[in-house]
Amino acid sequence: QAIESKGNQWAYNKSDGGSRGLYQIHPIGLADYNQFHTVKYTTKDLYQPEVNTKIAKWFFDVRLPDLLRKYKYEVTVENLIISYNAGITYVVYKKQIPKGTKEYLEKYRALEKKLYGPH
């Protein structure tokens, strides 16, 4: 959430079609979550930290790893971040990742280095 919204539960990204909340859940991701869990969260619910966190955790711990394995790609932090931020097609079809996703990866690496030191 430090990278996604800087900890702002009310964060909204109009430029990408409306990602919302702490982990910037996109309406398409919300629909995917709702379908898998037979629930009816709305985009307004994404401003609730507990709902937003639960959905983001499911994406990183379950949905994206399952999709990466399905397409026979390694489940790495980089592949997860690219899939979460730009979409899994960028991994599967080896598309050039968008500038914003490259910046996201750089921010992640800087945060990881700050928290855990150089590897």
PEJO-V858874 format. One record per pair of residues at least 12 apart in sequence whose ideal C-beta (glycine too) atoms are under 10 Angstrom apart, sorted by the first residue. I is the first residue (numbers start at 0). J is the second residue. Records with the same first field share a line. If there is no record, write none. Layout:
I=J + J
This chain:
0=20 + 21 + 22 + 23 + 48 + 51 + 52 + 55
1=21 + 106 + 107 + 110 + 114
2=22 + 23 + 80 + 84 + 102 + 103 + 104 + 105 + 106 + 107 + 109 + 110
3=18 + 20 + 21 + 22 + 23 + 24 + 51 + 55 + 83 + 84 + 103 + 106
4=18 + 19 + 20 + 21 + 22 + 23 + 51
5=21
6=21 + 48
7=20 + 21 + 23 + 46
8=20 + 21 + 22 + 45 + 46 + 47 + 48 + 51 + 52
9=21 + 46
10=22 + 23 + 45 + 46 + 51
11=23 + 42 + 45 + 46
12=25
14=99
15=84 + 99
17=29 + 42 + 45
18=42 + 45 + 84
19=42 + 43 + 44 + 45 + 46 + 51
20=42 + 43 + 44 + 45 + 46 + 47 + 48 + 50 + 51 + 52 + 54 + 55
21=45 + 46 + 47 + 48 + 49 + 50 + 51 + 52 + 54 + 55
22=45 + 48 + 51 + 52 + 53 + 54 + 55 + 56 + 58 + 59 + 83
23=45 + 51 + 55 + 83 + 84
24=40 + 42 + 44 + 45 + 46 + 50 + 51 + 52 + 53 + 54 + 55 + 58 + 83
25=42 + 45 + 83 + 84 + 86
26=41 + 42 + 45
27=86
28=45 + 54 + 55 + 57 + 58 + 62 + 83
29=41 + 42 + 44 + 45 + 50 + 51 + 54
30=42
31=54 + 57 + 58 + 62
32=50 + 53 + 54 + 55 + 57 + 58 + 62
33=54
35=57 + 61 + 62
36=53 + 54 + 57
38=50 + 54
40=53 + 54
55=83
58=79 + 82 + 83
59=74 + 76 + 79 + 80 + 82 + 83
60=79
62=82 + 83 + 87
63=78 + 79 + 80 + 81 + 82 + 83 + 87 + 90
64=78 + 79 + 82
66=78 + 82 + 87 + 90 + 91
67=79 + 81 + 82 + 87 + 90 + 91
69=87 + 91
70=82 + 87 + 88 + 90 + 91 + 92
71=91
72=87 + 90 + 91 + 93
73=90
75=90
76=104 + 107 + 108 + 111
77=90 + 96 + 104 + 107 + 108
78=90 + 91
80=96 + 100 + 103 + 104 + 106 + 107 + 108
81=94 + 96 + 97 + 100 + 101 + 103 + 104
82=100
83=100 + 103
84=96 + 97 + 99 + 100 + 101 + 102 + 103 + 104 + 107
85=97 + 99 + 100 + 101 + 103
86=100
